[in-house]
Amino acid sequence: MPDVRTLKADLCVIGAGSGGLSAAAGAAMLGLKVVLFEKHEMGGDCLNYGCVPSKALLSCAKAAHAPSEAARYGVTLAPATVDWNGVKAHIRKTIETIAPVDSQQRFEGLGCTVIREAARFEDRDTVVSDTTRVKARRIIVATGSRAFIPPIPGLADLPYLTNETIFSLPEFPQHLVVLGGGPIGLELAQAFVRLGAKVTVLEMGRALARADEGHAKLAVETLRGEGVTLLEGHKVTRVSGDPGRITVHAQGPGGETAVQGSHILVALGRGAVLDGLDLDKGGVAHTSAGLTVSETLRSKSNPRVWALGDAAGREQFTHVAGWHASVFIRRAFFKQGSTAASLPVPSVTYTSPEIAQIGLTEAEARRTFGGGVKTSAFPFHDNDRAIAEGRTLGEAKLVLHRGKLVGASIAGDGAGDILQLVSIAMSNGLKLTALTNFISPYPTRAEAVKRAASAYFTPSVFGKPARTLVGFLQRLP
């Protein structure tokens, strides 16, 4: 390669998303020589096309929806008027405010060499780009994922949206047809219907299929109540029409259904971005799901190579990518025994109501353990803060096997924040009593977790054996 510089590094990172940036920062702060490649935007999908813009959009949608709920609080507000360009401006401002944390300037300030080019393997310990060859002791692949585009007949012949394009859409969609009833599909469906669009969601199975079934129904019923047409059990068979007038054909329980809309959003899952990496030249085994790695996130075929985040073929969450970076730093530089599965993984669907989950759902626990599974729940309609706010939909549900906490699901306002109490308990191996043995400020929604945990012990604490014991002790001199 003419005019190509050669560098030596302790760590070479491919991909400047959550996992890659966290690992690069950690290694650089330890005084190691780090080279970081990124061919697109610093910050990766989360900052530019995922978590950050979607939550900014949801905040706009929440503001637009507020007047429709104001009357029940004795407040009269004029109906909202939505300026799509103003909404996009809020999204851009949000990204721009967070972007400096992930910027090239910051990482160069930490001591990283940042190369804004596509990188690929030349051999087992060498990564190359158009201008640079890096010989590295360790190599991280943290290239993230992109929206999966299924081979639906006609789809490729018409314009469609993904999370990479919907936030900068020039015109507001009049009728958005969403393919997929998972978290991304339902979050965006609710956002756009609140902003004034007509929205139809087509889902082949059950919407929010990985969530607690009862809690998923709360979200689905709320979306339908707000005007979203949500068709479960409908498999899309083909797409036809012209730009701006697109028809989606689906097979459902009652036969074929045709939905005509102005725009299509594809939200049918995500696939790891591995193209162009020449992984075979690096001796890096992989599948379409990601690199073939052990629980330590280390390649099974090339021990110099690690995979973080979506490229590891595991849970596809920004917070998981951050945890993967922590596992890498701990194992590679401190020889600690952390693994990708060392901690339970929480997830949140940011619809209204939010659906937050960690560990096993009730159904998963019963399939896994059979007998000995119990649940303990506390509804928000009995929570004083929720009552005062007039937002009592949902509950906190704990899932236990023989008294051990194995999962939790929370549905309702602030569910993602409330779940962190359970996450701390499960991640640190605390007994269920730990969720009862603290003073919860009143009135707060998080008190529902303590009440759910306490409810599990109610029969033993206040049952007949306990009353008999207390009666006996009272008779003692």
PAZA-160889 format. One record per residue (C-alpha): residue number from 1; residue in one letter; z, x, y. Coordinates in steps of 0.001 Angstrom, whole numbers, padded with zeros to 6 digits. Example, Ala and Ser with C-alpha at 12.3 -4.5 7.8 and 13.67 -1.06 7.14 Angstrom:
// PAZA-160889
   resi   resn        pz        px        py
      1      a    007800    012300   -004500
      2      s    007140    013670   -001060
This chain:
// PAZA-160889
   resi   resn        pz        px        py
      1      m    000000    000000    000000
      2      p   -001071    001639    003291
      3      d    001299    001576    006282
      4      v    004189    000204    004250
      5      r    007654    001563    004922
      6      t    010079    002099    002068
      7      l    013768    001259    002418
      8      k    016726    001670    000107
      9      a    019396   -001024    000072
     10      d    022610   -001944   -001647
     11      l    021476   -005556   -001495
     12      c    018123   -007226   -000948
     13      v    018203   -010963   -000261
     14      i    015152   -013212   -000484
     15      g    015788   -016396    001498
     16      a    017850   -017009    004636
     17      g    019372   -020357    003759
     18      s    023031   -021101    003163
     19      g    023450   -018992    000023
     20      g    021369   -016040    001134
     21      l    022904   -015855    004593
     22      s    026466   -016099    003304
     23      a    025902   -013346    000750
     24      a    024093   -011129    003261
     25      a    026853   -011559    005845
     26      g    029582   -010792    003311
     27      a    027869   -007657    002041
     28      a    027072   -006412    005567
     29      m    030678   -006953    006683
     30      l    031750   -004763    003750
     31      g    029634   -001966    005197
     32      l    026802   -002207    002676
     33      k    023135   -001791    003517
     34      v    021451   -005191    003412
     35      v    017785   -006166    003741
     36      l    017098   -009871    004263
     37      f    013651   -011473    003853
     38      e    012770   -014906    005264
     39      k    009204   -016182    005541
     40      h    009980   -019397    007418
     41      e    012912   -020526    009569
     42      m    016292   -018819    009568
     43      g    018904   -021238    008284
     44      g    016660   -022619    005579
     45      d    016192   -026230    004639
     46      c    019711   -027416    005488
     47      l    019603   -026433    009142
     48      n    015986   -027256    009854
     49      y    014994   -030129    007538
     50      g    018041   -031328    005633
     51      c    021753   -031798    006201
     52      v    021815   -031086    009931
     53      p    018880   -033207    011173
     54      s    019671   -036037    008767
     55      k    023261   -036321    009978
     56      a    022047   -036163    013584
     57      l    019664   -039022    012801
     58      l    022458   -040986    011147
     59      s    024588   -040600    014277
     60      c    021776   -042102    016368
     61      a    021419   -044955    013889
     62      k    025161   -045608    014002
     63      a    025009   -045908    017787
     64      a    022065   -048305    017545
     65      h    023920   -050443    015008
     66      a    027161   -050676    017012
     67      p    026188   -053697    019196
     68      s    025567   -055817    016098
     69      e    029207   -055331    015021
     70      a    030880   -055481    018420
     71      a    031398   -059252    018550
     72      r    033988   -059248    015772
     73      y    036166   -057010    017943
     74      g    035910   -059366    020902
     75      v    033373   -057153    022629
     76      t    029902   -058234    023727
     77      l    027198   -055559    023945
     78      a    023537   -055886    024742
     79      p    021199   -055243    021809
     80      a    020287   -051562    021454
     81      t    016983   -050226    022715
     82      v    015810   -047222    020728
     83      d    013768   -044399    022216
     84      w    012303   -042477    019269
     85      n    011589   -039447    021446
     86      g    015208   -039490    022592
     87      v    016373   -039669    018990
     88      k    014225   -036652    018121
     89      a    015601   -034826    021149
     90      h    019147   -035332    019830
     91      i    018052   -033975    016443
     92      r    016454   -030910    018050
     93      k    019502   -030282    020236
     94      t    021775   -030452    017205
     95      i    019676   -027888    015353
     96      e    019446   -025634    018405
     97      t    023224   -025732    018903
     98      i    023926   -024624    015328
     99      a    020972   -022238    014977
    100      p    022579   -019142    016602
    101      v    025032   -018903    013697
    102      d    022056   -018425    011343
    103      s    019835   -016472    013723
    104      q    018035   -013205    013157
    105      q    019885   -011728    016134
    106      r    023293   -012484    014633
    107      f    022445   -010953    011282
    108      e    020919   -007888    012835
    109      g    024139   -007617    014818
    110      l    026025   -007609    011525
    111      g    023910   -004678    010400
    112      c    021294   -006439    008261
    113      t    017634   -005467    008359
    114      v    015853   -008824    008767
    115      i    012185   -009041    007789
    116      r    010406   -012286    008658
    117      e    007812   -012063    005898
    118      a    007226   -013446    002407
    119      a    008709   -011217   -000267
    120      r    007832   -010711   -003926
    121      f    008851   -008509   -006824
    122      e    006898   -005324   -007448
    123      d    009040   -004282   -010401
    124      r    012569   -004745   -011722
    125      d    014312   -003151   -008744
    126      t    011677   -003329   -006008
    127      v    010839   -006125   -003566
    128      v    007799   -005883   -001279
    129      s    006299   -007709    001685
    130      d    003262   -007010    003835
    131      t    005029   -004235    005737
    132      t    008057   -003211    003681
    133      r    009027   -002028    000209
    134      v    012723   -002236   -000697
    135      k    014366   -000403   -003569
    136      a    017624   -002243   -004153
    137      r    020684   -001903   -006351
    138      r    021063   -005664   -006356
    139      i    018592   -008438   -005537
    140      i    019395   -012050   -004675
    141      v    016865   -014869   -004978
    142      a    018018   -017690   -002672
    143      t    014740   -019399   -001884
    144      g    016015   -022968   -001928
    145      s    014061   -026043   -002936
    146      r    011493   -028474   -001605
    147      a    010774   -032158   -002132
    148      f    009292   -032914   -005538
    149      i    005919   -034633   -005188
    150      p    005062   -036583   -008348
    151      p    001489   -036951   -009622
    152      i    001240   -040605   -008629
    153      p   -002414   -041647   -008493
    154      g   -003601   -041905   -004897
    155      l   -000530   -040316   -003316
    156      a   -002169   -036986   -002582
    157      d   -005103   -038740   -000880
    158      l   -002933   -040343    001819
    159      p   -000457   -038899    004315
    160      y    003131   -039014    003105
    161      l    006433   -037880    004556
    162      t    009174   -035674    003128
    163      n    012409   -034426    004633
    164      e    010376   -031597    006200
    165      t    008219   -033925    008284
    166      i    010089   -037177    008896
    167      f    012417   -035857    011617
    168      s    009504   -034815    013830
    169      l    007269   -037807    013108
    170      p    005189   -038445    016282
    171      e    005379   -042228    016117
    172      f    008228   -044458    014964
    173      p    007385   -046047    011587
    174      q    006901   -049793    011682
    175      h    007410   -050208    007940
    176      l    008772   -047234    006021
    177      v    008331   -047349    002244
    178      v    010791   -045011    000554
    179      l    010082   -043724   -002942
    180      g    013469   -043006   -004496
    181      g    016899   -044611   -004279
    182      g    018992   -041463   -004384
    183      p    021220   -040140   -001583
    184      i    018362   -038870    000608
    185      g    016310   -042027    000194
    186      l    019184   -044398    000962
    187      e    020570   -042390    003879
    188      l    017198   -042377    005600
    189      a    016490   -045987    004665
    190      q    019678   -047135    006377
    191      a    019051   -044911    009376
    192      f    015562   -046262    010014
    193      v    016434   -049913    009469
    194      r    019268   -049537    011993
    195      l    016847   -047953    014437
    196      g    014538   -050956    014126
    197      a    012051   -050225    011351
    198      k    011271   -052442    008405
    199      v    012264   -050503    005274
    200      t    011514   -050965    001577
    201      v    012992   -048719   -001115
    202      l    011487   -048451   -004590
    203      e    013729   -047003   -007304
    204      m    012713   -046638   -010948
    205      g    016275   -046974   -012259
    206      r    019582   -047757   -010544
    207      a    020083   -046732   -006948
    208      l    022637   -043912   -006574
    209      a    022571   -043539   -010349
    210      r    024929   -040552   -010370
    211      a    027634   -042317   -008371
    212      d    030374   -044603   -009612
    213      e    028516   -047808   -010454
    214      g    030839   -050120   -008547
    215      h    030850   -047925   -005482
    216      a    027059   -047558   -005583
    217      k    026814   -051361   -005544
    218      l    028889   -051488   -002347
    219      a    026386   -049222   -000615
    220      v    023385   -051087   -002008
    221      e    024751   -054474   -000956
    222      t    025485   -053149    002533
    223      l    021963   -051792    002948
    224      r    020490   -055077    001781
    225      g    022739   -056931    004189
    226      e    021393   -054793    007038
    227      g    017798   -055633    006129
    228      v    016660   -052966    003664
    229      t    014535   -054333    000826
    230      l    015757   -052348   -002171
    231      l    013858   -052843   -005420
    232      e    015642   -051305   -008400
    233      g    013903   -050995   -011770
    234      h    010511   -050539   -010098
    235      k    008310   -047643   -011177
    236      v    005564   -046678   -008738
    237      t    002207   -046624   -010522
    238      r   -000286   -045870   -007759
    239      v   -000836   -045702   -004017
    240      s   -003840   -047045   -002133
    241      g   -005037   -047915    001376
    242      d   -005617   -045953    004543
    243      p   -003399   -044010    006960
    244      g   -001133   -046478    008741
    245      r   -001847   -049209    006188
    246      i   -000678   -047912    002838
    247      t   -000013   -050007   -000265
    248      v    002419   -048873   -002924
    249      h    001972   -050485   -006329
    250      a    004951   -050628   -008683
    251      q    005770   -052125   -012064
    252      g    009026   -054032   -012097
    253      p    010919   -056486   -014280
    254      g    008748   -059347   -013054
    255      g    005421   -057540   -013299
    256      e    003447   -055636   -010672
    257      t    004639   -055546   -007071
    258      a    002570   -054352   -004105
    259      v    004336   -053202   -000941
    260      q    002297   -052528    002172
    261      g    003735   -050221    004803
    262      s    002807   -047940    007654
    263      h    004451   -044782    006245
    264      i    005630   -043437    002886
    265      l    008661   -041206    002449
    266      v    008866   -039317   -000842
    267      a    012514   -038813   -001834
    268      l    012286   -038343   -005594
    269      g    014346   -035219   -006043
    270      r    013722   -031555   -005344
    271      g    012324   -028531   -007140
    272      a    013189   -024859   -006766
    273      v    010838   -022775   -004592
    274      l    009708   -019920   -006850
    275      d    005987   -019656   -006142
    276      g    004741   -016336   -004805
    277      l    007792   -014364   -005946
    278      d    006028   -012619   -008889
    279      l    009184   -013049   -010938
    280      d    007417   -011873   -014084
    281      k    006782   -008471   -012489
    282      g    010500   -008234   -011855
    283      g    011332   -009126   -015427
    284      v    013117   -012256   -014183
    285      a    013111   -015147   -016649
    286      h    012794   -018574   -015102
    287      t    011792   -022186   -015583
    288      s    010549   -024783   -013137
    289      a    014207   -025645   -012421
    290      g    015101   -022122   -011277
    291      l    015999   -018668   -012502
    292      t    017524   -018395   -015959
    293      v    021030   -017228   -015153
    294      s    024451   -017153   -016788
    295      e    027595   -018826   -015449
    296      t    027988   -015740   -013252
    297      l    024625   -016543   -011574
    298      r    023246   -013246   -012860
    299      s    019769   -013146   -014393
    300      k    019841   -013096   -018182
    301      s    016776   -010846   -018284
    302      n    017296   -008486   -015317
    303      p    020937   -007673   -014492
    304      r    020001   -006419   -011019
    305      v    019001   -009942   -010025
    306      w    021153   -012925   -009053
    307      a    020203   -016482   -008066
    308      l    022114   -018510   -005486
    309      g    021822   -022114   -004374
    310      d    018966   -024312   -005523
    311      a    017127   -021327   -007040
    312      a    019916   -021110   -009640
    313      g    018830   -024444   -011119
    314      r    022209   -026129   -010682
    315      e    023622   -028637   -008201
    316      q    021490   -028838   -005082
    317      f    024009   -028886   -002248
    318      t    024476   -026622    000743
    319      h    028169   -026248   -000038
    320      v    027312   -025183   -003595
    321      a    025019   -022466   -002236
    322      g    027915   -021238   -000107
    323      w    030177   -021195   -003174
    324      h    027521   -019283   -005105
    325      a    027550   -016623   -002398
    326      s    031315   -016375   -002790
    327      v    030943   -015990   -006561
    328      f    028411   -013196   -006022
    329      i    030582   -011296   -003529
    330      r    033661   -011620   -005735
    331      r    031916   -010493   -008896
    332      a    029510   -007874   -007554
    333      f    031863   -006082   -005179
    334      f    035434   -007010   -006173
    335      k    034921   -007435   -009935
    336      q    036676   -010787   -009940
    337      g    035989   -013352   -012631
    338      s    034686   -016317   -010618
    339      t    031784   -018298   -012070
    340      a    029493   -021009   -010794
    341      a    031586   -023549   -012693
    342      s    035007   -022260   -011609
    343      l    035515   -025155   -009207
    344      p    034594   -028862   -009412
    345      v    031707   -029801   -007146
    346      p    032154   -032589   -004582
    347      s    029248   -034634   -003292
    348      v    028884   -037203   -000531
    349      t    026217   -039787    000174
    350      y    026373   -040397    003921
    351      t    025400   -044022    003939
    352      s    027712   -046579    005514
    353      p    029898   -046951    003513
    354      e    030050   -043319    002472
    355      i    030235   -042620   -001263
    356      a    032165   -039453   -002157
    357      q    032502   -038093   -005670
    358      i    034105   -035157   -007479
    359      g    034448   -034418   -011170
    360      l    033656   -037204   -013613
    361      t    032973   -040814   -012776
    362      e    034852   -043420   -014791
    363      a    031805   -044004   -016990
    364      e    031265   -040275   -017553
    365      a    034919   -039779   -018440
    366      r    034805   -042553   -021030
    367      r    031654   -041069   -022579
    368      t    033236   -037602   -022588
    369      f    036746   -038382   -023788
    370      g    036579   -041830   -025340
    371      g    040154   -043075   -025376
    372      g    042947   -042018   -023085
    373      v    040950   -042568   -019878
    374      k    042617   -044552   -017115
    375      t    041814   -045228   -013484
    376      s    044134   -045778   -010565
    377      a    042709   -047245   -007389
    378      f    043831   -048351   -003956
    379      p    041577   -050652   -001919
    380      f    040984   -050149    001782
    381      h    041652   -053833    002410
    382      d    045312   -052906    001814
    383      n    045182   -049818    004033
    384      d    046652   -050491    007470
    385      r    044306   -048154    009366
    386      a    041262   -049769    007766
    387      i    042646   -053214    008591
    388      a    043211   -052229    012228
    389      e    039660   -050925    012451
    390      g    038239   -054017    010804
    391      r    036438   -051850    008250
    392      t    038070   -052552    004909
    393      l    035140   -052162    002495
    394      g    035759   -049721   -000334
    395      e    038559   -047999   -002203
    396      a    039921   -044686   -003453
    397      k    039651   -044428   -007235
    398      l    041187   -041652   -009341
    399      v    039979   -040997   -012899
    400      l    042478   -039576   -015367
    401      h    042498   -038487   -018989
    402      r    045944   -038458   -020593
    403      g    047460   -038159   -017145
    404      k    045256   -035281   -015984
    405      l    043020   -035779   -012944
    406      v    039399   -035356   -014097
    407      g    037516   -037066   -011291
    408      a    037592   -039289   -008246
    409      s    035283   -041567   -006329
    410      i    035896   -042884   -002838
    411      a    033806   -045519   -001094
    412      g    034316   -046407    002537
    413      d    034427   -045022    006052
    414      g    035279   -041311    006058
    415      a    035122   -041034    002270
    416      g    033800   -037479    002407
    417      d    036736   -036301    004495
    418      i    039291   -038180    002417
    419      l    037908   -036735   -000831
    420      q    039003   -033252    000203
    421      l    042605   -034075   -000726
    422      v    041467   -034616   -004302
    423      s    039175   -031596   -004167
    424      i    042111   -029334   -003277
    425      a    044190   -030777   -006120
    426      m    041478   -030434   -008762
    427      s    040301   -027005   -007610
    428      n    043815   -025597   -007813
    429      g    044852   -027253   -011045
    430      l    047550   -029351   -009385
    431      k    049222   -032167   -011247
    432      l    048685   -035734   -010126
    433      t    052213   -035736   -008737
    434      a    050994   -033293   -006052
    435      l    049031   -036169   -004529
    436      t    052235   -038177   -004202
    437      n    054569   -035424   -003040
    438      f    053583   -035045    000604
    439      i    054137   -036984    003809
    440      s    050975   -038765    004868
    441      p    050785   -039568    008593
    442      y    050646   -043271    009350
    443      p    048275   -044970    009779
    444      t    045453   -042971    008186
    445      r    042742   -043770    005692
    446      a    043577   -040707    003610
    447      e    046870   -042389    002730
    448      a    044796   -044361    000209
    449      v    044644   -041285   -002050
    450      k    048433   -040985   -002100
    451      r    048750   -044731   -002782
    452      a    046223   -044513   -005645
    453      a    048120   -041602   -007188
    454      s    051442   -043388   -006742
    455      a    050051   -046517   -008380
    456      y    049453   -044527   -011574
    457      f    053179   -043800   -011833
    458      t    054402   -047262   -010823
    459      p    054961   -048550   -014403
    460      s    057016   -045508   -015394
    461      v    058959   -045250   -012130
    462      f    059711   -048931   -011673
    463      g    059281   -050309   -015207
    464      k    061976   -051603   -017586
    465      p    063034   -048156   -018921
    466      a    063555   -046907   -015372
    467      r    065498   -050022   -014379
    468      t    067689   -049634   -017459
    469      l    068396   -045987   -016591
    470      v    069222   -046813   -012978
    471      g    071515   -049619   -014096
    472      f    073353   -047234   -016403
    473      l    073738   -044597   -013686
    474      q    075046   -047201   -011262
    475      r    077852   -048062   -013681
    476      l    079069   -044495   -013836
    477      p    082154   -043722   -011775
